[in-house]
Amino acid sequence: MAKSRRSTIEMDKEEFRKIGYQLIDDISNFIESIDQKPVTPNESPSQLQELLENTSLPENGRPAAELISKTTDLLFNHSLLNGHPKFMGYITSSAAPIGALADLLAASVNPNVGAQILSPIATQIEKQTIKWLCDFIGVPSDYGGILVSGGNMANFTAFLAARTAKAPQNIKEDGIQNTSKKLTVYCSKTTHTWIEKAVVLFGLGTKSVRWIPTDASNKMETKLLANTIKKDLENGYLPLMVVGTAGDVSTGVVDNLSDISDICKTYGLWFHIDGAYGVPAAIVPKLKHLFAGIKDADSIALDPHKWLYSPLEAGCTLVKNPQHLIDTFSSHPEYYNFSKSGQDKAQNFYEYGLQNSRGFRALKVWLALQQVGRSGYEKLISEDIELSEMLYDLADQHPELEAVSQNLSITTFRYVPLENIDDKEYLNTLNEAILNELQTGGEVFLSNAIVNGQYSLRACIVNFRTSKKDIQAIIEIIIRTGRKVHLKIYQERAQ
Ligand SMILES: *Cc1c(COP(=O)(O)O)cnc(C)c1O
């Protein structure tokens, strides 16, 4: 190709090839040896800042090869590696390598998946991805939806659709302040923090949330839910929606979705399921019963960047009647010539969510779904759950560990020194200190959960690299760390 303009930002074919091949070689080695590295380097923000040499905005350019090579080192050696087999903190998964290739490919073509005309094949791929995700979790494929950046955005998108559907019709023109009745939403106290952001951002206010208590197993008390709705109606409130959680972030428990669905039907409320983490487990036949009621959901949030192993970022909102998304998000400015497409109607994703220009995040999800297949995902997810159960059993059997809870692929447990079994306050302090030691030690990465007032260690396995050997090793690491931290606290207190 003869170039008439010499742009400094352009790369010629030979340069791109050379840098690209080197990068692919380096990434292959990184993936191959990821288990040999510490899970986290444990460097302070100021140490890391120093690595960047604290220079000001470069005045002149530098060769791309040198930049990519230096940056490869920087990232490989100074990152927390959530692709490490002993990473099981929060709900952050290891990323499928095909996702890395997909992101490279997507960025190279760079379709803007806001409008059909700007992203002809990419829009069709996103539509197919959404149909497949419906199939994956077992809802009819006439649900529609959109890919978003993650669980928070997926829940926000659904929340706004619910608001449009269930608030008085004039809300779009008159706004929240002119509704005569106060809008309310219902969820259990295990609901992820997105709900607090949503009610602040979308005008309902934090007092609009009815936090329904949970039972001993952490599930929403649905009798209390029904009573609360009834009382609110009597007192002149306008209930909008109920959020059921399918896999709560602390313990992985799934609410009783069919009870919640029945209550929503009785009172004409929007039924939303936050399945950001857990809903992909509906693909496992023996777990189907946990998700009974899912087909009645008006909307569902799920995160391909969690249990489907997409690299960040990929979330998804599914809506039973996608017209609610269009009613919420569509507008037709004069400068968009997007609606007039030949034979069939164009689907323009900017009308389905908050974003206007949109990246091609569907590609990495779509490719992984094909690389692994339905049966492959069923196996991957089942194995994660088995490993989590194994961890629970080993903790249960060990005299210095106490198994606390196990749901889906989340296990919580505690270190309990033989002589302090009944000192509740000390056990909380000790386990918090152990967690801090583990999170900086680089051998294993866990997070924490407070379960029935007990500070617990928490392992969430959304990691296709974790094996039984890792689970056994983790027990050994925790016992060793637990004894060390316990002794240290005792010595400090004795002084
Ligand atoms: C992870 C999670 C979220 C938030 O998702 P992000 O992708 O982090 O924005 C919300 N709800 C539940 C149940 C989750 O597990």
The ligand as a Tripos MOL2 file, in Angstrom:
@<TRIPOS>MOLECULE
LIG
   15    15     1     0     0
SMALL
NO_CHARGES

@<TRIPOS>ATOM
      1 C1        -19.6440   -8.9290   40.8660 C.3       1 LIG1
      2 C2        -21.0390   -8.6430   41.2010 C.ar      1 LIG1
      3 C3        -21.6000   -7.3930   40.9390 C.ar      1 LIG1
      4 C4        -20.7880   -6.2530   40.3760 C.3       1 LIG1
      5 O1        -20.2730   -6.5870   39.1280 O.3       1 LIG1
      6 P1        -19.0490   -5.8100   38.4770 P.3       1 LIG1
      7 O2        -18.7620   -6.5950   37.2650 O.co2     1 LIG1
      8 O3        -17.9590   -5.8400   39.4970 O.co2     1 LIG1
      9 O4        -19.5150   -4.4230   38.2110 O.co2     1 LIG1
     10 C5        -22.9300   -7.2020   41.2380 C.ar      1 LIG1
     11 N1        -23.6710   -8.1900   41.7700 N.ar      1 LIG1
     12 C6        -23.1660   -9.4060   42.0440 C.ar      1 LIG1
     13 C7        -24.0360  -10.4710   42.6240 C.3       1 LIG1
     14 C8        -21.8270   -9.6780   41.7540 C.ar      1 LIG1
     15 O5        -21.3250  -10.8880   42.0030 O.3       1 LIG1
@<TRIPOS>BOND
     1     1     2 1
     2     2     3 ar
     3     2    14 ar
     4     3     4 1
     5     3    10 ar
     6     4     5 1
     7     5     6 1
     8     6     7 2
     9     6     8 1
    10     6     9 1
    11    10    11 ar
    12    11    12 ar
    13    12    13 1
    14    12    14 ar
    15    14    15 1
@<TRIPOS>SUBSTRUCTURE
     1 LIG1         1 GROUP 0 **** ****
